[in-house]
Amino acid sequence: MLSMLDGFSGYNQIEVSPEDQFKTAFTTPWGTFAYSRMPFGLTNAGATFQRAMDFAFKGMMGKVIVVYLDDLTVFSKRR
């Protein structure tokens, strides 16, 4: 059996360290804001998320699960 999963808002689950939040700052007419969670689109967001998935599924990667960005494919022998 093959299951396809989407890590919906997965990037937003990774915390941006407080000392790095200023790097995500942007200004609007309503004020200046910074992300406390990693937004999609940052230069290293893909690599950071992939590293988190590699850690979370350590030992299973390439055997029963394949992760590409926020898409997960899970293989199983039974329903």
C-alpha positions in Angstrom: 0.0 0.0 0.0 1.2 3.5 -0.8 0.1 6.5 1.2 0.7 10.1 0.1 0.7 12.8 2.9 1.1 16.5 2.7 2.8 18.2 5.6 0.3 21.0 5.5 1.8 24.1 7.2 4.8 21.9 8.2 7.2 24.7 7.7 5.2 26.8 10.2 5.9 24.2 12.9 9.6 25.0 13.1 10.5 27.7 15.5 12.7 30.6 14.5 15.2 31.2 17.3 14.6 34.6 19.0 18.0 35.9 18.1 17.3 35.3 14.4 13.7 36.6 14.2 14.9 40.0 13.1 16.1 38.5 9.9 12.5 37.8 8.9 11.2 41.3 9.7 9.0 43.2 7.3 7.2 46.5 7.5 3.6 47.3 6.6 1.5 50.4 7.1 0.4 48.8 10.4 3.9 48.3 11.8 7.0 46.1 11.7 6.6 42.4 12.2 8.9 39.3 12.4 8.1 35.6 12.1 8.4 33.5 15.2 7.8 30.3 13.1 9.6 29.5 9.8 7.6 30.7 6.8 7.8 29.0 3.4 10.1 30.8 1.0 13.1 31.6 3.2 16.4 30.7 1.5 17.2 27.8 3.8 13.6 26.8 4.7 13.6 23.7 2.5 16.9 22.4 3.8 15.8 23.1 7.4 12.5 21.4 7.0 14.2 18.4 5.3 16.7 18.1 8.2 13.8 18.1 10.7 12.0 15.4 8.7 15.2 13.3 8.5 15.5 13.6 12.3 11.8 12.8 13.0 11.8 9.8 10.8 15.4 8.6 11.4 15.8 4.9 10.7 12.7 4.9 8.4 13.9 7.2 5.6 14.2 5.3 2.4 12.8 2.1 3.9 9.1 2.9 4.6 9.0 6.6 4.1 10.3 9.1 1.5 10.1 12.8 2.2 10.4 15.5 -0.4 9.9 19.0 0.9 6.5 18.8 2.7 5.3 15.7 0.8 5.6 12.4 2.5 5.2 9.0 0.8 4.7 6.0 3.2 5.0 2.4 2.0 3.3 -0.5 3.8 2.6 -4.1 3.1 -0.9 -4.2 4.6 -4.0 -2.1 4.5 
